[in-house]
Amino acid sequence: MTGIEWIVVLGGTATIAWVNWYFFASSPVTASVTASAVASAATFGATAAAGPPSITITVDGGYSPQSVQVPAGQPVRLIFDRRDTGSCSDEVVFPDFGIRKFLPTGQQTTIEITPPKAGTYAFMCGMSMLRGSVIAVA
């Protein structure tokens, strides 16, 4: 093999390794929205008549925030605001809750969940490339 062929082989190998790391091993950067932050706008007791507290998650090449923290055993409304047009982000899946919902571009879609106990509940796009989590705390 010539020097150029070796460079092409090594470059291809490095690219394959980076793609696999990005999709399977990288840890996502998270930003948390805590129950106290939600409660700062209105207390949980006061929102009982108006419904559960709401958290907006922007969908634009990923989820922002990627991680939201909510109280366990209490309902929460997640509002997905889809801004991008990529086919990967046109659906959100909550496997632990059996929810699969279409997200129209330029619209907000509301999903209401109640985490039964403390723990981490994943959500993702239909292809599992975009990932996020709901962290329920006691």
N, CA, C and O of each residue as an XYZ file, in Angstrom:
552
protein
N       0.835     -1.179      0.000
C       0.000      0.000      0.000
C       0.884      1.249      0.000
O       1.964      1.287      0.591
N       0.378      2.245     -0.680
C       1.124      3.500     -0.725
C       0.798      4.349      0.502
O      -0.109      4.029      1.271
N       1.542      5.420      0.670
C       1.332      6.317      1.802
C      -0.066      6.942      1.795
O      -0.687      7.098      2.846
N      -0.549      7.294      0.617
C      -1.881      7.903      0.514
C      -2.954      6.889      0.885
O      -3.927      7.234      1.555
N      -2.786      5.641      0.457
C      -3.767      4.598      0.813
C      -3.809      4.386      2.322
O      -4.884      4.181      2.886
N      -2.656      4.433      2.980
C      -2.615      4.289      4.437
C      -3.338      5.452      5.120
O      -4.063      5.257      6.095
N      -3.133      6.653      4.601
C      -3.810      7.827      5.162
C      -5.327      7.686      5.025
O      -6.065      8.002      5.958
N      -5.791      7.216      3.875
C      -7.228      7.021      3.655
C      -7.774      5.958      4.607
O      -8.835      6.155      5.199
N      -7.076      4.846      4.764
C      -7.517      3.782      5.665
C      -7.564      4.277      7.108
O      -8.547      4.039      7.809
N      -6.514      4.963      7.561
C      -6.493      5.484      8.926
C      -7.561      6.550      9.145
O      -8.194      6.586     10.201
N      -7.764      7.414      8.159
C      -8.812      8.436      8.266
C     -10.194      7.811      8.344
O     -11.028      8.248      9.136
N     -10.446      6.795      7.533
C     -11.736      6.095      7.572
C     -11.953      5.389      8.899
O     -13.053      5.420      9.451
N     -10.912      4.754      9.412
C     -11.000      4.067     10.703
C     -11.286      5.063     11.826
O     -12.110      4.800     12.702
N     -10.606      6.200     11.797
C     -10.832      7.222     12.825
C     -12.259      7.763     12.741
O     -12.890      7.993     13.772
N     -12.770      7.967     11.543
C     -14.138      8.458     11.372
C     -15.151      7.448     11.893
O     -16.107      7.831     12.568
N     -14.967      6.190     11.599
C     -15.867      5.144     12.091
C     -15.832      5.083     13.614
O     -16.874      4.948     14.255
N     -14.645      5.181     14.191
C     -14.521      5.154     15.650
C     -15.233      6.356     16.268
O     -15.924      6.202     17.275
N     -15.080      7.550     15.688
C     -15.739      8.744     16.216
C     -17.253      8.628     16.130
O     -17.944      8.975     17.089
N     -17.788      8.152     15.014
C     -19.245      8.006     14.861
C     -19.795      7.021     15.893
O     -20.830      7.281     16.506
N     -19.120      5.912     16.085
C     -19.572      4.944     17.089
C     -19.510      5.533     18.499
O     -20.427      5.325     19.293
N     -18.452      6.257     18.817
C     -18.361      6.895     20.130
C     -19.487      7.906     20.315
O     -20.121      7.934     21.370
N     -19.743      8.735     19.306
C     -20.750      9.788     19.398
C     -22.137      9.214     19.669
O     -22.861      9.730     20.521
N     -22.514      8.160     18.962
C     -23.864      7.623     19.099
C     -24.021      6.629     20.240
O     -25.129      6.456     20.747
N     -22.957      5.978     20.654
C     -23.116      4.909     21.642
C     -22.421      5.148     22.977
O     -22.818      4.536     23.969
N     -21.420      5.990     23.053
C     -20.661      6.099     24.292
C     -20.607      7.502     24.887
O     -20.290      7.651     26.067
N     -20.905      8.523     24.106
C     -20.786      9.874     24.658
C     -21.891     10.141     25.660
O     -23.020      9.681     25.493
N     -21.558     10.886     26.699
C     -22.593     11.253     27.659
C     -23.139     12.615     27.289
O     -22.377     13.548     27.035
N     -24.475     12.734     27.258
C     -25.059     13.997     26.853
C     -24.862     15.080     27.908
O     -24.811     14.799     29.105
N     -24.756     16.304     27.449
C     -24.697     17.446     28.351
C     -26.115     17.681     28.850
O     -27.054     17.729     28.055
N     -26.275     17.827     30.146
C     -27.615     17.974     30.690
C     -27.812     19.313     31.363
O     -26.883     19.904     31.913
N     -29.022     19.764     31.305
C     -29.456     20.946     32.040
C     -30.722     20.529     32.764
O     -31.650     20.013     32.143
N     -30.769     20.741     34.044
C     -31.909     20.274     34.820
C     -32.882     21.392     35.131
O     -32.498     22.527     35.414
N     -34.127     21.042     35.071
C     -35.190     21.914     35.539
C     -35.749     21.230     36.769
O     -36.338     20.154     36.668
N     -35.572     21.839     37.924
C     -35.983     21.197     39.165
C     -37.423     21.544     39.501
O     -38.004     22.482     38.954
N     -37.975     20.771     40.404
C     -39.333     21.027     40.865
C     -39.428     22.409     41.491
O     -40.459     23.070     41.365
N     -38.377     22.858     42.162
C     -38.413     24.186     42.777
C     -38.446     25.279     41.716
O     -39.061     26.324     41.928
N     -37.797     25.056     40.583
C     -37.852     26.043     39.511
C     -39.248     26.116     38.917
O     -39.736     27.200     38.598
N     -39.885     24.973     38.770
C     -41.254     24.952     38.278
C     -42.171     25.596     39.304
O     -43.095     26.330     38.953
N     -41.910     25.317     40.574
C     -42.742     25.846     41.643
C     -42.546     27.337     41.838
O     -43.396     27.982     42.451
N     -41.456     27.911     41.338
C     -41.239     29.334     41.520
C     -42.294     30.155     40.787
O     -42.627     31.259     41.218
N     -42.819     29.632     39.692
C     -43.874     30.332     38.973
C     -45.211     30.168     39.685
O     -46.016     31.098     39.729
N     -45.441     28.990     40.238
C     -46.678     28.709     40.986
C     -46.427     27.495     41.852
O     -45.712     26.586     41.431
N     -46.974     27.451     43.014
C     -46.750     26.314     43.893
C     -47.528     25.119     43.394
O     -48.525     25.275     42.689
N     -47.078     23.904     43.759
C     -47.769     22.701     43.296
C     -49.212     22.674     43.789
O     -50.103     22.253     43.052
N     -49.455     23.113     45.010
C     -50.812     23.129     45.538
C     -51.710     24.070     44.757
O     -52.887     23.774     44.549
N     -51.172     25.195     44.324
C     -51.970     26.181     43.605
C     -52.238     25.769     42.173
O     -53.172     26.286     41.561
N     -51.451     24.852     41.611
C     -51.652     24.449     40.225
C     -52.594     23.272     40.102
O     -52.863     22.823     38.989
N     -53.107     22.755     41.216
C     -53.971     21.589     41.158
C     -55.194     21.860     40.291
O     -55.594     20.994     39.512
N     -55.801     23.053     40.407
C     -56.978     23.366     39.613
C     -56.599     23.619     38.154
O     -57.366     23.281     37.253
N     -55.437     24.205     37.912
C     -55.004     24.532     36.560
C     -54.308     23.369     35.868
O     -54.012     23.458     34.677
N     -54.045     22.303     36.568
C     -53.354     21.171     35.996
C     -51.945     21.066     36.533
O     -51.514     21.890     37.339
N     -51.227     20.051     36.084
C     -49.863     19.838     36.589
C     -48.902     20.904     36.072
O     -49.201     21.597     35.099
N     -47.742     21.036     36.727
C     -46.739     21.995     36.251
C     -46.243     21.611     34.857
O     -46.232     20.435     34.492
N     -45.838     22.610     34.092
C     -45.393     22.399     32.716
C     -43.922     22.727     32.565
O     -43.410     23.658     33.186
N     -43.254     21.953     31.733
C     -41.849     22.187     31.401
C     -41.742     22.130     29.883
O     -42.164     21.151     29.266
N     -41.181     23.174     29.279
C     -41.029     23.209     27.827
C     -39.659     22.657     27.446
O     -38.634     23.048     28.003
N     -39.669     21.742     26.484
C     -38.441     21.148     25.957
C     -38.358     21.517     24.476
O     -39.222     21.135     23.687
N     -37.328     22.254     24.109
C     -37.132     22.659     22.718
C     -36.480     21.514     21.950
O     -35.493     20.929     22.398
N     -37.049     21.205     20.784
C     -36.504     20.158     19.919
C     -35.890     20.855     18.703
O     -36.603     21.314     17.811
N     -34.572     20.927     18.682
C     -33.863     21.594     17.589
C     -32.496     20.939     17.429
O     -31.493     21.456     17.921
N     -32.459     19.821     16.754
C     -31.220     19.057     16.607
C     -30.874     18.288     17.869
O     -29.783     17.725     17.962
N     -31.746     18.251     18.813
C     -31.582     17.603     20.111
C     -32.646     18.150     21.045
O     -33.499     18.932     20.628
N     -32.601     17.749     22.291
C     -33.565     18.214     23.289
C     -32.884     19.211     24.223
O     -31.774     18.974     24.699
N     -33.565     20.329     24.477
C     -33.018     21.331     25.381
C     -34.117     21.823     26.309
O     -35.057     22.468     25.846
N     -34.031     21.543     27.593
C     -32.966     20.808     28.268
C     -33.061     19.315     27.960
O     -34.132     18.801     27.640
N     -31.942     18.642     28.061
C     -31.878     17.215     27.794
C     -32.374     16.404     28.972
O     -32.788     15.255     28.812
N     -32.335     16.983     30.128
C     -32.734     16.288     31.340
C     -33.605     17.224     32.166
O     -33.258     18.387     32.371
N     -34.732     16.715     32.636
C     -35.597     17.504     33.504
C     -35.816     16.741     34.798
O     -35.951     15.517     34.802
N     -35.849     17.476     35.882
C     -36.016     16.860     37.194
C     -37.398     17.239     37.713
O     -37.754     18.416     37.767
N     -38.176     16.214     38.097
C     -39.548     16.421     38.553
C     -39.779     15.617     39.830
O     -39.023     14.688     40.116
N     -40.814     15.959     40.602
C     -41.115     15.167     41.791
C     -41.763     13.829     41.417
O     -42.633     13.774     40.548
N     -41.335     12.766     42.074
C     -41.899     11.437     41.816
C     -43.342     11.387     42.315
O     -43.686     12.009     43.320
N     -44.181     10.635     41.596
C     -45.557     10.431     42.008
C     -46.486     11.585     41.698
O     -47.667     11.524     42.040
N     -45.995     12.634     41.062
C     -46.837     13.775     40.717
C     -46.841     13.964     39.205
O     -45.802     13.822     38.560
N     -48.006     14.283     38.635
C     -48.058     14.484     37.181
C     -47.274     15.719     36.762
O     -47.154     16.685     37.514
N     -46.754     15.666     35.565
C     -46.028     16.800     34.980
C     -46.370     16.846     33.493
O     -46.553     15.814     32.848
N     -46.450     18.048     32.976
C     -46.746     18.259     31.569
C     -45.454     18.645     30.864
O     -44.835     19.654     31.203
N     -45.048     17.850     29.889
C     -43.859     18.154     29.085
C     -44.344     18.709     27.751
O     -45.081     18.039     27.026
N     -43.936     19.917     27.432
C     -44.347     20.556     26.189
C     -43.153     20.538     25.244
O     -42.160     21.227     25.476
N     -43.253     19.748     24.177
C     -42.178     19.633     23.194
C     -42.418     20.675     22.103
O     -43.415     20.613     21.383
N     -41.492     21.637     21.988
C     -41.562     22.714     21.010
C     -40.587     22.381     19.889
O     -39.393     22.660     19.995
N     -41.100     21.778     18.809
C     -40.223     21.330     17.717
C     -39.959     22.470     16.750
O     -40.882     23.051     16.179
N     -38.675     22.779     16.578
C     -38.264     23.875     15.694
C     -37.519     23.405     14.461
O     -37.467     24.135     13.471
N     -36.942     22.215     14.483
C     -36.189     21.762     13.311
C     -37.057     20.911     12.394
O     -38.169     20.520     12.749
N     -36.525     20.633     11.204
C     -37.284     19.879     10.210
C     -36.695     18.500      9.943
O     -37.148     17.798      9.039
N     -35.693     18.108     10.719
C     -35.059     16.805     10.511
C     -36.029     15.664     10.786
O     -36.842     15.729     11.709
N     -35.931     14.627      9.978
C     -36.861     13.499     10.120
C     -36.667     12.746     11.427
O     -37.594     12.091     11.902
N     -35.485     12.827     12.012
C     -35.232     12.111     13.257
C     -36.050     12.675     14.408
O     -36.469     11.934     15.297
N     -36.278     13.972     14.396
C     -36.956     14.601     15.533
C     -38.465     14.674     15.370
O     -39.130     15.363     16.145
N     -39.020     13.986     14.392
C     -40.468     14.100     14.186
C     -41.300     13.221     15.114
O     -42.522     13.159     14.978
N     -40.654     12.550     16.045
C     -41.372     11.664     16.954
C     -40.626     11.610     18.288
O     -39.397     11.682     18.323
N     -41.374     11.485     19.377
C     -40.756     11.288     20.685
C     -41.363     10.027     21.289
O     -42.563      9.778     21.177
N     -40.501      9.238     21.934
C     -40.914      7.950     22.496
C     -40.527      7.905     23.972
O     -39.389      8.200     24.336
N     -41.487      7.534     24.813
C     -41.262      7.289     26.235
C     -41.518      5.803     26.472
O     -42.654      5.424     26.759
N     -40.490      4.944     26.361
C     -40.715      3.503     26.468
C     -41.311      3.074     27.813
O     -42.125      2.151     27.854
N     -40.920      3.725     28.911
C     -41.414      3.332     30.233
C     -42.890      3.639     30.417
O     -43.537      3.052     31.284
N     -43.433      4.547     29.619
C     -44.837      4.936     29.749
C     -45.673      4.461     28.563
O     -46.880      4.699     28.525
N     -45.047      3.791     27.596
C     -45.769      3.303     26.421
C     -46.286      4.442     25.552
O     -47.350      4.322     24.944
N     -45.547      5.542     25.486
C     -45.975      6.716     24.719
C     -45.088      6.871     23.491
O     -43.862      6.802     23.578
N     -45.728      7.081     22.354
C     -45.052      7.385     21.084
C     -45.899      8.474     20.439
O     -47.049      8.239     20.071
N     -45.319      9.679     20.303
C     -46.105     10.812     19.840
C     -45.401     11.553     18.712
O     -44.195     11.790     18.776
N     -46.155     11.916     17.682
C     -45.655     12.675     16.548
C     -45.488     14.134     16.958
O     -46.352     14.685     17.641
N     -44.380     14.771     16.549
C     -44.099     16.168     16.857
C     -44.092     16.983     15.563
O     -43.094     16.968     14.842
N     -45.179     17.694     15.251
C     -45.194     18.511     14.031
C     -44.210     19.678     14.127
O     -44.074     20.287     15.188
N     -43.534     19.988     13.040
C     -42.582     21.093     13.004
C     -43.307     22.418     13.205
O     -44.360     22.665     12.617
N     -42.711     23.275     14.059
C     -43.273     24.588     14.307
C     -44.444     24.597     15.267
O     -45.114     25.619     15.412
N     -44.704     23.478     15.924
C     -45.824     23.397     16.858
C     -45.362     22.848     18.193
O     -44.290     22.254     18.305
N     -46.190     23.058     19.198
C     -45.925     22.496     20.516
C     -46.839     21.301     20.732
O     -48.029     21.340     20.421
N     -46.253     20.236     21.271
C     -46.996     19.014     21.562
C     -46.851     18.723     23.042
O     -45.739     18.689     23.570
N     -47.974     18.513     23.713
C     -47.974     18.290     25.155
C     -48.107     16.803     25.468
O     -48.955     16.106     24.912
N     -47.252     16.338     26.369
C     -47.313     14.961     26.866
C     -47.354     15.043     28.377
O     -46.508     15.691     28.993
N     -48.332     14.391     28.973
C     -48.454     14.400     30.429
C     -48.082     13.023     30.963
O     -48.617     12.005     30.525
N     -47.154     13.012     31.919
C     -46.723     11.759     32.540
C     -46.733     11.916     34.054
O     -46.696     13.024     34.588
N     -46.784     10.774     34.724
C     -46.651     10.745     36.177
C     -45.617      9.670     36.509
O     -45.943      8.484     36.490
N     -44.378     10.061     36.813
C     -43.375      9.060     37.192
C     -43.814      8.392     38.501
O     -43.977      9.078     39.511
N     -44.007      7.082     38.504
C     -44.548      6.409     39.685
C     -43.619      6.408     40.894
O     -44.082      6.422     42.034
N     -42.316      6.391     40.648
C     -41.352      6.354     41.756
C     -40.080      7.067     41.327
O     -39.892      7.370     40.149
N     -39.215      7.329     42.286
C     -37.947      7.994     41.980
C     -37.136      7.139     41.011
O     -37.101      5.914     41.128
N     -36.493      7.791     40.065
C     -35.673      7.083     39.084
C     -35.526      7.916     37.824
O     -36.010      9.046     37.749
N     -34.859      7.348     36.845
C     -34.636      8.017     35.571
C     -35.471      7.343     34.499
O     -35.429      6.123     34.340
N     -36.230      8.142     33.766
C     -37.100      7.667     32.702
C     -36.633      8.300     31.395
O     -36.664      9.522     31.244
N     -36.203      7.471     30.459
C     -35.633      7.962     29.206
C     -36.723      8.324     28.209
O     -37.807      7.742     28.201
N     -36.404      9.305     27.366
C     -37.205      9.571     26.176
C     -36.246      9.776     25.022
O     -35.099     10.171     25.228
N     -36.704      9.512     23.809
C     -35.831      9.546     22.642
C     -36.649      9.767     21.381
O     -37.877      9.690     21.394
N     -35.945     10.043     20.296
C     -36.616     10.145     19.007
C     -36.947      8.733     18.530
O     -36.523      7.751     19.140
N     -37.689      8.637     17.463
C     -38.088      7.328     16.944
C     -36.924      6.456     16.522
O     -37.059      5.233     16.485
N     -35.774      7.055     16.200
C     -34.593      6.297     15.783
C     -33.579      6.135     16.921
O     -32.502      5.576     16.712
N     -33.910      6.614     18.111
C     -33.040      6.562     19.297
C     -31.723      7.308     19.138
O     -30.744      6.991     19.813
N     -31.692      8.290     18.256
C     -30.464      9.076     18.071
C     -30.462     10.297     18.976
O     -29.408     10.680     19.485
N     -31.608     10.910     19.188
C     -31.737     12.030     20.115
C     -32.256     11.451     21.420
O     -33.232     10.701     21.428
N     -31.594     11.804     22.535
C     -31.980     11.206     23.820
C     -32.115     12.260     24.902
O     -31.425     13.279     24.901
N     -33.021     11.984     25.822
C     -33.209     12.848     26.968
C     -33.724     12.007     28.128
O     -33.941     10.804     27.982
N     -33.920     12.643     29.281
C     -34.413     11.891     30.425
C     -35.221     12.768     31.363
O     -35.005     13.974     31.482
N     -36.158     12.109     32.020
C     -36.930     12.711     33.096
C     -36.418     12.053     34.378
O     -36.482     10.832     34.524
N     -35.919     12.853     35.286
C     -35.391     12.320     36.539
C     -36.405     12.638     37.639
O     -36.617     13.798     37.992
N     -37.022     11.589     38.167
C     -38.011     11.754     39.232
C     -37.299     11.626     40.565
O     -36.567     10.664     40.799
N     -37.517     12.606     41.442
C     -36.883     12.600     42.752
C     -37.964     12.539     43.821
O     -39.063     13.070     43.657
N     -37.621     11.873     44.925
C     -38.590     11.726     46.008
C     -38.700     12.990     46.810
O     -39.473     13.049     47.767
